[in-house]
Amino acid sequence: MNSLYSVVAISSDDVWAVGRHDPNFTDYLPLTMHWDGVRWRVVPGANPNDDANLLDVTAISSQDLWAVGGTFPGVGGGLAPLTERSDGCGT
């Protein structure tokens, strides 16, 4: 199940959305998606295997995007902050 929590539109063909992907209803994986004016595509994040989610995204420019959220570092651990930065090219 996918959940999107935040969207930022730089232009009509440059839109980013973040949230979480829960492929087996037990693990949360960060989810980043990009709209190029034709279709949405999933963009791999820096930490694709974390038990985490992204809650908000902002764009300083089309080459400087920031997403924030949280990750659960281990059993019994609390929520730790998660920050990801993208150059807008899928990295």
C-alpha positions as CSV (number, residue, x, y, z in Angstrom):
1,M,0.0,0.0,0.0
2,N,1.3,3.5,-0.9
3,S,0.6,6.7,1.0
4,L,1.6,10.1,-0.1
5,Y,2.0,12.9,2.5
6,S,3.4,15.9,0.6
7,V,3.6,17.3,-2.9
8,V,5.6,20.2,-4.3
9,A,5.1,21.5,-7.8
10,I,8.0,23.3,-9.4
11,S,6.2,23.6,-12.8
12,S,3.4,21.7,-14.6
13,D,5.9,19.1,-15.7
14,D,8.1,18.9,-12.6
15,V,6.1,17.7,-9.6
16,W,7.5,15.7,-6.6
17,A,5.6,13.7,-4.0
18,V,6.8,11.8,-1.0
19,G,5.4,9.3,1.5
20,R,5.8,5.7,2.2
21,H,5.4,2.3,0.5
22,D,4.3,-0.7,2.6
23,P,4.7,-3.7,0.3
24,N,3.8,-6.4,2.8
25,F,1.8,-4.4,5.4
26,T,4.6,-4.7,8.0
27,D,7.5,-2.6,6.7
28,Y,7.5,1.1,5.7
29,L,9.9,2.1,2.9
30,P,10.4,5.7,1.9
31,L,8.5,6.6,-1.3
32,T,9.5,9.4,-3.7
33,M,7.6,10.0,-7.0
34,H,8.2,12.4,-9.9
35,W,5.7,13.7,-12.4
36,D,7.3,14.8,-15.7
37,G,4.2,16.1,-17.4
38,V,3.4,12.7,-18.9
39,R,3.7,10.1,-16.2
40,W,4.5,9.4,-12.6
41,R,7.6,7.4,-11.8
42,V,9.1,6.1,-8.6
43,V,12.5,7.6,-7.8
44,P,14.9,5.4,-5.7
45,G,15.8,7.1,-2.4
46,A,19.1,7.1,-0.6
47,N,17.8,4.7,2.0
48,P,15.4,2.3,0.2
49,N,15.6,-0.4,2.9
50,D,15.0,1.7,6.0
51,D,11.8,1.2,8.1
52,A,11.0,4.8,7.3
53,N,8.7,7.3,5.7
54,L,8.9,10.7,4.2
55,L,6.4,13.3,5.5
56,D,7.2,16.5,3.7
57,V,9.1,17.8,0.6
58,T,10.1,21.2,-0.5
59,A,12.0,22.6,-3.5
60,I,14.5,25.4,-3.5
61,S,14.8,24.9,-7.2
62,S,14.4,22.0,-9.7
63,Q,17.9,20.9,-8.8
64,D,17.6,21.3,-5.1
65,L,14.9,19.3,-3.4
66,W,14.6,18.3,0.3
67,A,12.5,15.7,2.0
68,V,12.1,15.0,5.7
69,G,10.5,12.2,7.7
70,G,11.4,9.6,10.2
71,T,13.0,6.1,10.5
72,F,12.8,3.4,13.1
73,P,16.5,2.4,13.7
74,G,15.7,-0.9,15.5
75,V,13.6,-2.8,17.9
76,G,12.8,-0.7,20.9
77,G,14.3,2.4,19.4
78,G,12.3,5.6,19.0
79,L,11.7,7.5,15.8
80,A,14.9,9.1,14.4
81,P,14.9,12.0,11.9
82,L,15.4,11.3,8.2
83,T,16.5,13.9,5.7
84,E,17.1,13.3,2.0
85,R,18.3,15.7,-0.6
86,S,18.0,15.3,-4.4
87,D,19.5,17.1,-7.3
88,G,16.3,16.6,-9.3
89,C,17.9,13.9,-11.5
90,G,16.9,10.9,-9.4
91,T,19.9,11.1,-7.0
